[in-house]
Amino acid sequence: MSDARTVGIKLRQIHLKARYSRTMARLGVLDYLQRGIVYSCVGMCVYAVTMSVLVHRDTMKRGQGA
């Protein structure tokens, strides 16, 4: 009984590994290019929001002293 269970577990592992390797295709150049563009846009958005907050705080601080 334990041998059958061990064989069943090993077959399941082999099946999952084969399924994983079929679904995980290599990424093409266009995929990497798209990821680079998307990450660059996200980085610029984060930078813009951060700078907007910093400029706003500086403007408010300068306005209080006037």
Summary of the structure (lengths in Angstrom):
residues: 66
radius of gyration: 26.9
end to end distance: 85.9
largest distance: 85.9
contacts: 114
relative contact order: 0.05
helix: 89%
strand: 0%
